[in-house]
């Protein structure tokens, strides 16, 4: 049984508003082909032994959504497991598969075409129970609006500060060739965008996006044969909060604090404020950047407004990719964060490179108002 797991290769498609000209299989093959080329691995006992995929039945408009890509990931005669959740949970699953001794080399591939859905809100509406919360019309947007209102009231984070978060996202996205939306915005532009669900404006929420991500993970023994630049997964943690929004403190970070604590304990991290050279947060909405920063221990609980005012995102090199606000599909938010962290730790991030990065924190979340939280610590 291996003692450590490395990410040996990563690839992402260009994220776009509508990849109308390519089917989901084509998106996945684009990135699978790249990670195979980076490692020289084929499918088989001496190469990629198994696959973990990330997808969603409703976004794919089919039951058993992974069945459409099994051939593309080499799973026609070998193991494949599906994660219907945030892509960072797929990283967790792949690492666990290797640490268990079941396999030494695992392909992780995720895809999502949000443009196929008649309404993204109708897709996320189905995540709620059919008896109490669907009848009142809840979806992820409405849940995020309730969370944003509670968080802003608690911490004093202002609408102007959230607009600046979006402006900063676009500035970094301009340096990321796979970002979906790098159109420059001013604070006034953001504040003039339509209100979707008070206090969330259109520019405060990540845009509808299509794309795919792939990675190859390997045991320590195999990783050293596959690449001379492994990125080690040194800490992992996840946690679910309560299902019903009324049972949760929407302005707090119950699940994220526990997920982060588990990852930090595994990685031997005592002080997250100074531990990381790069941080990638899954900011589906602008208010979540300071809120998740609190939950990850980058600033004090309730200190998000001060953290923003003091330039916390730049001090901690947060979301140099542009983050999710620049455009990643819902299913791949955390997986894209891990991919960016790997690029940063390998020195392959181009114009957005954090110089000398040795340790990174990647975060993923899914569910209404961040019900599921995942933290991943990576080291060069």
BELTASUL-V490081 format. One record per residue. N is the residue number from 1. PHI is phi in degrees with one decimal (* if undefined). PSI is psi as a letter, one per 40 degrees, with the letter a starting at -180 (none if undefined). D_LAST is the distance of its C-alpha to the last C-alpha in whole Angstrom. Layout:
BEGIN
N | PHI | PSI | D_LAST
N | PHI | PSI | D_LAST
END
This chain:
BEGIN
1 | * | h | 22
2 | -71.8 | i | 18
3 | -97.6 | d | 16
4 | -139.8 | i | 13
5 | -126.0 | h | 12
6 | -119.2 | i | 9
7 | -91.7 | h | 10
8 | -102.2 | e | 11
9 | -159.9 | i | 13
10 | -139.8 | i | 14
11 | -153.0 | i | 18
12 | -134.3 | i | 20
13 | -73.3 | i | 24
14 | -66.7 | h | 25
15 | -81.9 | h | 26
16 | -136.9 | i | 30
17 | -68.3 | d | 33
18 | -157.3 | h | 35
19 | -85.4 | g | 34
20 | -66.7 | d | 37
21 | -92.9 | e | 37
22 | -141.2 | h | 35
23 | -78.8 | i | 35
24 | -59.7 | d | 32
25 | -63.0 | d | 32
26 | -66.7 | d | 31
27 | -61.0 | d | 28
28 | -66.4 | d | 27
29 | -62.8 | d | 27
30 | -56.0 | d | 26
31 | -84.7 | d | 22
32 | -62.9 | d | 23
33 | -59.1 | d | 24
34 | -67.5 | d | 21
35 | -70.6 | d | 18
36 | -66.1 | d | 21
37 | -66.8 | d | 21
38 | -65.3 | d | 17
39 | -107.1 | e | 17
40 | 73.9 | e | 21
41 | -91.2 | i | 22
42 | -111.5 | i | 25
43 | -83.2 | h | 26
44 | 148.5 | i | 28
45 | -62.7 | d | 27
46 | -96.5 | e | 25
47 | -131.8 | b | 23
48 | -77.1 | h | 22
49 | -92.4 | d | 24
50 | -158.1 | i | 25
51 | -132.5 | i | 24
52 | -120.6 | h | 23
53 | -118.7 | i | 25
54 | -124.5 | h | 25
55 | -165.3 | i | 29
56 | -137.7 | h | 32
57 | -59.7 | d | 35
58 | -73.5 | d | 37
59 | -61.9 | d | 35
60 | -83.5 | e | 35
61 | 58.1 | f | 39
62 | -156.9 | i | 39
63 | -78.6 | i | 39
64 | 52.1 | g | 36
65 | -60.0 | d | 34
66 | -69.7 | e | 31
67 | -63.0 | d | 34
68 | -76.5 | e | 34
69 | -120.3 | e | 31
70 | -60.5 | d | 31
71 | -64.2 | d | 32
72 | -64.8 | d | 29
73 | -99.3 | e | 27
74 | 74.3 | f | 28
75 | -102.2 | e | 30
76 | -68.8 | d | 34
77 | -129.6 | f | 34
78 | -150.9 | a | 31
79 | -68.4 | i | 29
80 | -147.6 | h | 28
81 | -125.4 | i | 28
82 | -106.5 | h | 28
83 | -112.5 | h | 26
84 | -100.6 | g | 29
85 | -159.5 | a | 27
86 | -61.0 | i | 24
87 | -62.3 | d | 21
88 | -64.4 | d | 18
89 | -68.4 | d | 21
90 | -66.0 | d | 21
91 | -60.8 | d | 17
92 | -56.8 | d | 18
93 | -64.5 | d | 21
94 | -64.6 | d | 19
95 | -62.3 | d | 17
96 | -61.9 | d | 20
97 | -60.3 | d | 21
98 | -76.6 | d | 19
99 | -63.2 | d | 19
100 | -70.2 | e | 23
101 | 89.5 | e | 23
102 | -66.4 | d | 25
103 | -140.0 | i | 23
104 | -103.4 | d | 20
105 | -134.1 | h | 19
106 | -128.5 | h | 19
107 | -91.8 | h | 20
108 | -113.2 | h | 20
109 | -138.4 | h | 22
110 | -128.7 | i | 23
111 | -146.3 | i | 26
112 | -164.1 | h | 29
113 | -118.0 | g | 32
114 | -65.8 | d | 33
115 | -64.9 | d | 36
116 | -71.6 | d | 38
117 | -76.6 | h | 39
118 | -60.1 | d | 42
119 | -154.6 | h | 40
120 | -62.4 | d | 37
121 | -64.6 | d | 39
122 | -68.5 | d | 41
123 | -63.1 | d | 38
124 | -73.9 | d | 36
125 | -57.6 | d | 40
126 | -71.9 | e | 40
127 | -75.9 | e | 37
128 | -93.4 | i | 40
129 | -69.8 | i | 42
130 | -78.8 | e | 46
131 | -103.2 | d | 48
132 | -112.2 | d | 47
133 | -105.0 | d | 44
134 | -64.4 | d | 45
135 | -59.9 | d | 48
136 | -92.7 | e | 48
137 | 86.6 | e | 45
138 | -66.4 | i | 42
139 | -145.6 | a | 39
140 | -65.3 | d | 35
141 | -64.4 | d | 37
142 | -62.0 | d | 39
143 | -62.8 | d | 37
144 | -65.3 | d | 35
145 | -66.2 | d | 38
146 | -61.0 | d | 39
147 | -66.0 | d | 35
148 | -60.4 | d | 35
149 | -62.0 | d | 39
150 | -64.5 | d | 38
151 | -68.7 | d | 35
152 | -65.6 | d | 36
153 | -65.0 | d | 40
154 | -72.1 | d | 38
155 | -103.9 | e | 35
156 | 82.6 | e | 37
157 | -60.3 | h | 35
158 | -101.2 | i | 37
159 | -63.9 | d | 37
160 | -61.3 | d | 37
161 | -64.1 | d | 33
162 | -67.7 | d | 32
163 | -62.1 | d | 34
164 | -67.4 | d | 31
165 | -60.3 | d | 28
166 | -67.3 | d | 29
167 | -57.7 | d | 30
168 | -63.5 | d | 27
169 | -57.9 | d | 25
170 | -67.4 | d | 27
171 | -63.3 | d | 26
172 | -73.3 | d | 23
173 | -61.1 | d | 24
174 | -63.4 | e | 26
175 | -100.5 | e | 22
176 | -114.7 | h | 21
177 | -64.3 | e | 23
178 | -99.7 | e | 23
179 | -64.3 | i | 24
180 | -74.5 | d | 27
181 | -134.7 | h | 29
182 | -113.1 | e | 28
183 | -61.7 | h | 32
184 | -62.3 | i | 32
185 | -132.7 | i | 34
186 | -99.9 | i | 36
187 | -58.1 | d | 36
188 | -63.7 | d | 40
189 | -59.2 | d | 39
190 | -64.1 | d | 37
191 | -70.5 | e | 40
192 | -88.6 | e | 42
193 | -70.5 | i | 40
194 | -62.2 | i | 42
195 | -80.4 | h | 42
196 | -87.8 | d | 41
197 | -156.5 | h | 41
198 | -49.5 | h | 42
199 | -101.3 | f | 40
200 | -91.9 | h | 37
201 | -87.8 | i | 38
202 | -55.8 | d | 37
203 | -74.6 | e | 34
204 | -81.2 | e | 33
205 | -120.2 | i | 32
206 | -61.7 | i | 30
207 | -81.7 | i | 32
208 | -57.2 | h | 33
209 | -143.7 | i | 30
210 | -115.1 | i | 29
211 | 171.5 | i | 26
212 | -148.1 | i | 24
213 | -137.2 | i | 20
214 | -140.0 | i | 19
215 | -144.6 | i | 16
216 | -118.2 | h | 16
217 | -113.7 | i | 14
218 | -147.5 | i | 15
219 | -65.0 | i | 15
220 | -57.0 | d | 13
221 | -64.8 | d | 16
222 | -76.1 | d | 16
223 | -58.5 | d | 13
224 | -69.8 | d | 13
225 | -84.2 | d | 16
226 | -88.3 | d | 15
227 | -147.2 | i | 12
228 | -97.8 | e | 11
229 | -132.8 | g | 8
230 | -70.3 | i | 7
231 | -113.2 | h | 5
232 | -87.1 | h | 6
233 | -87.3 | h | 9
234 | -102.4 | e | 10
235 | -153.1 | h | 13
236 | -141.6 | i | 16
237 | -157.6 | i | 19
238 | -144.8 | i | 22
239 | -164.8 | h | 26
240 | -98.6 | h | 29
241 | -89.3 | i | 31
242 | -61.1 | i | 35
243 | -69.4 | d | 36
244 | -82.8 | h | 39
245 | -59.2 | d | 38
246 | -67.4 | e | 41
247 | -94.4 | e | 40
248 | -116.5 | i | 37
249 | -89.2 | g | 36
250 | -66.3 | d | 35
251 | -87.2 | e | 34
252 | -101.9 | a | 32
253 | -141.0 | f | 29
254 | -51.8 | d | 30
255 | -70.6 | d | 27
256 | -67.4 | d | 24
257 | -59.7 | d | 24
258 | -75.7 | d | 25
259 | -63.0 | d | 22
260 | -65.0 | d | 20
261 | -60.1 | d | 21
262 | -66.5 | d | 20
263 | -65.8 | d | 16
264 | -66.9 | d | 16
265 | -62.5 | d | 18
266 | -63.2 | d | 16
267 | -89.1 | e | 13
268 | 73.0 | f | 15
269 | -93.5 | h | 15
270 | -98.5 | d | 19
271 | -130.5 | g | 19
272 | -65.0 | e | 17
273 | -61.1 | d | 19
274 | -112.5 | e | 17
275 | -81.5 | d | 14
276 | -116.6 | h | 12
277 | -86.8 | d | 11
278 | -142.7 | h | 12
279 | -131.5 | h | 14
280 | -118.8 | h | 16
281 | -102.0 | i | 19
282 | -88.3 | g | 21
283 | -92.5 | g | 24
284 | -63.1 | d | 27
285 | -133.9 | i | 30
286 | -60.2 | d | 29
287 | -66.6 | e | 30
288 | -76.3 | e | 27
289 | -60.7 | d | 25
290 | -68.3 | d | 26
291 | -65.3 | d | 27
292 | -68.6 | d | 24
293 | -60.5 | d | 23
294 | -63.4 | d | 25
295 | -63.7 | d | 24
296 | -86.4 | e | 21
297 | 79.0 | e | 22
298 | -76.2 | e | 21
299 | -149.1 | i | 25
300 | -68.4 | i | 28
301 | -57.9 | h | 29
302 | 82.7 | e | 32
303 | -100.5 | e | 30
304 | -61.7 | d | 29
305 | -64.6 | d | 32
306 | -66.5 | d | 31
307 | -58.3 | d | 27
308 | -65.1 | d | 28
309 | -62.8 | d | 31
310 | -91.4 | e | 29
311 | 77.3 | f | 26
312 | -53.9 | d | 24
313 | -59.2 | d | 22
314 | -78.2 | d | 21
315 | -62.6 | d | 20
316 | -100.7 | e | 18
317 | 49.5 | f | 16
318 | -88.2 | h | 18
319 | 53.2 | f | 18
320 | -68.0 | e | 18
321 | -75.9 | e | 18
322 | 102.2 | e | 22
323 | 70.9 | a | 21
324 | -70.6 | d | 24
325 | -61.4 | d | 26
326 | -84.0 | e | 26
327 | 115.2 | g | 26
328 | -138.5 | i | 25
329 | -64.4 | i | 27
330 | -52.1 | d | 27
331 | -69.0 | d | 26
332 | -112.5 | e | 23
333 | -55.1 | d | 22
334 | -72.3 | d | 19
335 | -67.9 | d | 18
336 | -66.5 | d | 18
337 | -66.0 | d | 16
338 | -64.8 | d | 13
339 | -59.5 | d | 13
340 | -64.5 | d | 13
341 | -60.6 | d | 10
342 | -62.5 | d | 8
343 | -59.9 | d | 10
344 | -64.0 | d | 9
345 | -71.9 | d | 6
346 | -91.7 | e | 7
347 | 73.9 | f | 10
348 | -109.2 | f | 12
349 | -93.7 | e | 14
350 | 61.2 | b | 17
351 | -67.3 | e | 19
352 | -101.1 | e | 17
353 | -62.3 | h | 14
354 | -86.7 | h | 13
355 | -64.5 | h | 13
356 | 71.5 | f | 10
357 | -65.1 | h | 8
358 | -119.9 | d | 5
359 | -137.8 | h | 6
360 | -132.3 | i | 9
361 | -119.6 | h | 12
362 | -116.9 | i | 14
363 | -130.4 | h | 17
364 | -132.7 | i | 20
365 | -152.7 | i | 24
366 | -155.6 | i | 27
367 | 87.2 | i | 31
368 | -63.0 | h | 33
369 | 54.5 | f | 32
370 | 70.9 | f | 28
371 | -61.9 | d | 30
372 | -100.2 | h | 27
373 | -126.5 | h | 24
374 | -133.3 | h | 20
375 | -121.9 | h | 17
376 | -131.2 | h | 13
377 | -101.7 | h | 11
378 | -128.2 | i | 7
379 | -136.4 | i | 4
380 | -75.9 | none | 0
END
